[in-house]
Amino acid sequence: MLNWNLNRQGSQANNSASGSPTVPATTPPADSSPLPNKAKIALALGGGAARGWAHIGVLRALDEAAIEVGMIAGTSIGALVGGCYLAGKLDELEAFARSLTMRRIASLLDLTIGGSGLFGGMRLTKRMQEHLEGLNIEDLSRPFVAVAAEVNTGHEVWIANGSLITALRASYALPGIFEPVRSNNRTLVDGALVNPVPVSVCRSYEEPLVVAVNLNYDLFGRSAVVKHNASLTLQEMQKQEEAPYARLGMTGVMVQAFNIIQDRISRARLAGDPPDISLHPRLSDMGLSEFHRAGEAIERGYEEAKARLPEIRRMQEAFANT
């Protein structure tokens, strides 16, 4: 793994979403001020494309309950939401997310011909520049790490310094969909390829209480092993090919393949280095590309975090007294 400094590289180093109107932040209840002897939590925000809007709901619930976040490590959209939160731009990001329709999403994607991805991502970058231009990770109020992967070596790359926009763009550069990010002689892509739920990053910062948000937990059947008989006659194969079935298409196959990869890697990484508490918003019916369903995702993230607040508070008290 490489903990490595990203120097700012102008407009080449940017990408993703932020929005225009501002949604008022949730007003904390009068009795929700931080209590003494409460340990801060470190958040590991996982990848999951459109399902990642649920992270906004999780953060809203934590703020409402006055649970203090000490640091954030994020992968892919987890990095986007976490970075915007620490930059004080969560309201703008939520407004942008809730404003998305299928037509608006299409207008933000700039198709590239002969490139390394279907979309260049510069239209999304311009939206992000409106709110994050010139902001470095070290300017944030608390430690932040965005996880990316280096294409040429397979290294897991931890971006803890330098341009925030560059870090976010690199972390969510899904291979085949968005162009990789070139920075400091490295070619960076989506961090979910190596560390979908970055608990290990929080542990390396010696954070005692780690709360993970896993967006892929309830995708059923991903861990099953199935014995299959492929011995069909030519006639039987022809009949099956003629039978109607739902074709995924090229993009659909890529998305489903990424679902499987992300789920398998998450299971392996979290088994070896589990968080203290893991939040699992119910998102199995939401596709990776359904960014227009932000309202649903945010609400589900909020509900999951609210339901787990008593457990989080108990853990805070336990860690504060050790």
N, C-alpha and C positions, 0 to 999 in steps of 0.2 A: 504494500500500500504506500502511496506517495502523499505526504502532507506537504503541499506545494503552493508557492505564492504565485497568484495570477496578476501580472501587471496589466494596467488598463491599456487596451489597444484600439481606442476609438470606436467608431461605429461598427467595425468588423466583429466586435465582441459583445453583441447584444441579441435579445430575443424574448418573446412571450407576451403575457397579457397583463393589462391593468386597465382601468376603466375611467369613465367620465364622471357621472353623478356620484354623490357621496351618500352612503347609507349611514345614518346615525349609529354610533356604537351602542351596544346594550348597556343600559344604566345599571350598575351593580346595586343590589338591595342595601339598605342602610346598615344592616348588621353583617356585611360581608367583608369588612376590612381585615387585612391579614392578621392572624393571631400569632402570639409569641410561640417559640418552640415548634415552628413548622418548617420542615426542610423544603427547599426549592426542588422542583422536578426538572429533569432533563427530558426533552421530547425528541423521539425518533419518529419522524413523519415519513411514511412509506410512499412508494410510487404506485401508480394505478390510473394514470391519465385522467379521464373525466370523473372517475370515482373520487379523485383527489379533492374535489370541492368539499367533500365531507370534512377535511381538515379545518376548514373555516368554521364549521359548526362546533367542532371540538374546542377550538381556541376561544370561541364565544362563550361556551359553557365554563371553561376554566377561568376566564376573566370575570364572568358573572359571579363565580364562587370565590373570587379573590385568591385563587391558587397561583402562586408565583412560579413563573417559568424561568429557570436559571440559564438554560442554553437550548438551542435547537440544532439537530442534525437532520437534514432532509435529502431525500432522493427524488429526482424527477419532479412531479408536481408537488411533492412534499417539500422540496427545496423552494419552489416558487411561492407556495403559501407561507412557509416559515420565514423566508427572507422578507416578504412583504409585511408580515406581522411585526417582525423586529424593526423594520424600517418605519413603522407607524402608518402603513398604507393598506391595512387589511380592509378598511371601509371601501377604498377605491377598488380593490380587487374583487370584493364581494359584489359591488355595484356592477362591475364589468361582467362577472360570471352570470349574475341574474339577468343581465340584458341580452345574453347570447340566444340567438335563434339559429336554426339550421342555415337560413339565408345569410345571416351575419357572419357565421363561422366560415362559410364559403368565401365571403368577401375578404376575410383576413388571411386566407391561404394563398400564397404566391407560388403557383406551379412553376417548376423549373424543368428544363429539357436538358438531358445529358449531364445532370449534376449527380451528387452523391445521395440525394434524397428527393422525394416527390415535391417537397416545398422548401423554399429558401428560408422562410420565417422572418423576413425583414419587416413585413407589415406588422407582425406581432411585436417585433423589437421596437418599432417606432411608438407603439402604444405604451410599452414598458418605459421607454425613455422619458415619456411625459412626466413620470413620477419618480423614477429612480436614477435618472441621468446624473453622473458624477459622484454617485454614492459608492463608497468602498465598504467591504465587509467589516473592516476595523472601525468604521464609523458607527456601527450598530450599537444599540444599548447593551446587548448581551452577546456572548460567543455564538457564532453561527458557522456551520460547515455544510457545504453542498457536496454531494457525492456524484462523481462522474466515472466513466470508464475510458481508458485509452485504447483506441482501436488497434494500433500497431503492436502493442505489447500485452494487452489484456490486463494491465495494471488497474487496480482500484485507486482512484485519485480523490483525495480530500482537499477541497478548495476552502481555505480558511482565511485568505487575505486577497486583496485586490478588488477589481471591479465586481460589484454585486450582480449587475446585469449579465456580465460574461459568465459568472458562476452559475446563475440560474439557467441561462440558455444552454450551457454545456450539460447540466444535470438532466434536462428533459429532452435532449436531442435524440429522439427515438430513431434508431437505425432504419433506413428505408423510407422514413416519413419526413424527418427534418434533416437538413444538411448538418454534418458534424461541425464542431467549433474548433477552429485552429487557433491555438494560443500558446505562446512560449515554446514553439516547435513541437507541440503535442496536438494530436487529433482526438478530440473528446466527444463522447456520445453518452447516451442515457445511463445514469448510474444504476438503474434497476437491473442491468445485465450482470452486475457484480455484487450489489448489496441493496436489495429492494427495501429493507426496513433497517436503517443504519443504527441499530442498538450498539454495535461494536464501537462506533465513533464516540458515542456518549461515554462508554466505559473508558475509552482511552483518555478522555478528559477528566477521569477520576470522579465522575458524577455518581453519587451514591444511590440516588433514586431515579430510575429510568422508566418512563412511560412510553410505550410504543403504540403507534396507530397503524394497524395492518389492514389495508384496503382489500386484500384478496383472500381473507380467511374463509369466507363462506362460499367460495367457488367449489361446488360439489364435484366429486369424482376425479379431481386432478391427481390424487395420490394412489389411485387404484392400479392394480396390475391385472390385466385381463388376458387369459389364454384364448387364442383365436385360431380357427381353422380356415385357412385360405385355399383349400383344395376345392375349386369349383370347375365344372366343365365349361367349355367355351359357350355352350348354349345358355347355361345358367348365368354366366357373366353378362352376356348380351341382354338377358331379361332384366338383370339388376340395373344395367346402364340405361335401359329404356324406362324404368320406373321413375316416377316423379320424386324429387327430393330437393331440399333447399341448397342451392349453390352458394357458397360463401364468397366467391370471387377472390381476386388476388389480395385486395386489402383485408378482406375478412379472414383469409387464411393467415396473413401476417399478424393480425391482431390476436387471433386465437392462439397462435404459436407463442406470441409474447406473453399471453396470459399464463400458459403452461410453464414457460421458462421462469417467469417471475414467481409463480406459486412454488415451484420445486426449489428454487434457490432460497426463497424466504423460509421454507420449512427447514432446510438444512442449516442455514445461518442461525435461525432463532433457537433451534434445538441445541446448538453448541454454545450460544450466548444469549440466553433468554432475558427479556426485560423483567422488571419487578412487577409491572402491571401492563397488560396488553389490551388495547381497545379494538373492538371488531365491529365497526358499523355494518349494518346489513345492506349490502350493495350488490348481491349476486345477480340481480335482474338488470343491472346497469352496465351497458357496454363501455369499453374504453374510449370510444369516440363520441359518446352521447353528452357532449359538453353543454348542450342546451337544457339538460335536466339538473342544472346547478341547484335550484331551489330544493329539490328532493334530496340531493346528496348532502347539502348543508344541514337540512333538518335531521337527517339520519345520524350525521356526525354529532350534532348537538344532543340528540336523545341518548346516544350511546355514552357520551361523556357524562351527561347528567346522571344516568343510571349508576355510573361507577364512581361518583363523587365520594360517597361514604368510604369506599375502599381506598381511594387515593388519600383522603384525609387521615385515615388510620395509618397508612404507610408513612405519611409525612411525620406524624407524631412519633412513630417508632424509630425512624431514621434520625429525627432531631434529638432523640434522647440517647443515641449510641455514641 
